[in-house]
Amino acid sequence: ILRPIVVPFIHDHHLMLQHDNARPHVARICTQFLEAENIPVLAWPAYSPDMSPTEHVWDALDRRIRQRVPVPANIQQLRTAVEETWTNIPQATINNLINSMRRRCVALREANGGHTRY
């Protein structure tokens, strides 16, 4: 899926990849693939999940699932809850998080890598 779909999409839209520096993401095989495919990677400080819009989406998903009544009691119910909850997160919420990236990076730089409001 990466080579035929994701790579052309990234190049066509002049995007950068942002990941959380987890070991699998920075493994040599991943790094070599990204370099070979000319995919730019946004430098990201270690231990800064609060800066990632993705983490905010996961947090919203988690909170909404935990608030469900009844709480999912098995894997199938959890799967259904995740799919329904994901579908109901407004696209505007996700767009706002994506559009906040520049502000997040500026705030992080101004804080010299320290705490930000994000």
C-alpha positions in Angstrom: 0.0 0.0 0.0 2.9 2.4 0.7 4.6 2.3 -2.7 1.6 2.3 -5.0 -0.7 4.6 -3.0 0.9 6.5 -0.2 4.2 7.5 -1.8 2.6 9.1 -4.9 0.1 10.9 -2.7 2.8 12.3 -0.6 4.7 13.5 -3.7 1.7 14.8 -5.5 0.6 17.0 -2.5 4.2 18.0 -1.4 3.6 16.5 2.1 6.1 15.6 4.9 5.8 12.5 7.1 5.6 13.0 10.8 6.1 10.1 13.2 6.8 9.7 16.9 10.3 8.3 16.7 9.1 4.9 18.0 11.7 2.2 17.4 9.8 0.6 14.5 9.5 4.0 12.7 13.2 4.8 13.0 14.4 1.2 12.2 17.0 1.1 9.4 14.6 -0.6 7.0 12.0 2.2 7.4 14.6 5.0 7.2 16.1 3.4 4.1 12.7 3.1 2.5 11.8 6.7 3.2 15.1 7.9 1.8 14.9 5.7 -1.3 11.4 7.0 -2.0 12.4 10.7 -1.3 9.8 11.1 1.4 10.7 14.1 3.6 10.4 13.4 7.3 9.7 16.2 9.8 12.3 16.2 12.5 10.5 15.5 15.8 11.7 15.8 19.4 11.7 12.6 21.4 9.0 12.2 24.1 6.7 14.9 22.7 3.4 13.1 21.9 1.4 16.1 22.9 2.8 17.9 19.8 1.4 15.4 17.4 -2.1 15.9 16.0 -2.4 12.2 15.6 -2.1 11.7 19.4 -4.9 14.2 20.0 -7.2 12.2 17.6 -6.3 8.9 19.4 -7.0 10.6 22.7 -10.4 11.8 21.6 -11.2 8.3 20.2 -10.2 6.7 23.5 -12.2 9.1 25.6 -15.3 8.7 23.5 -15.1 4.9 23.6 -14.6 4.9 27.4 -17.7 7.0 27.8 -19.9 4.6 25.9 -22.7 2.8 27.8 -22.3 0.0 27.9 -18.5 -0.2 27.7 -17.4 -2.7 25.1 -17.1 -6.1 26.7 -15.2 -8.1 24.0 -13.1 -7.6 20.9 -16.0 -7.5 18.5 -17.8 -4.8 20.5 -14.6 -2.8 20.8 -14.0 -3.1 17.1 -17.6 -1.9 16.4 -17.2 1.0 18.9 -13.9 2.1 17.4 -15.3 2.1 13.9 -18.5 4.0 14.9 -16.6 6.4 17.0 -14.0 7.1 14.3 -16.7 7.7 11.8 -18.3 10.2 14.1 -15.3 12.4 14.7 -16.0 15.5 12.7 -13.6 16.0 9.8 -13.4 19.6 10.9 -11.8 18.4 14.1 -9.1 16.5 12.2 -8.6 19.4 9.8 -8.1 21.8 12.7 -5.5 19.5 14.2 -3.6 19.2 10.9 -3.8 23.0 10.3 -2.3 23.6 13.8 1.0 22.0 12.9 2.8 25.2 12.0 1.6 26.8 15.2 2.7 23.7 17.2 6.2 23.8 15.6 6.6 27.5 16.1 5.5 27.2 19.8 8.0 24.4 20.3 10.8 26.3 18.8 9.9 29.4 20.9 9.9 27.3 24.0 13.4 25.9 23.1 11.9 22.4 23.0 10.2 22.9 26.4 6.5 22.9 27.4 3.9 24.4 25.0 0.2 24.9 25.3 -0.3 22.0 23.0 
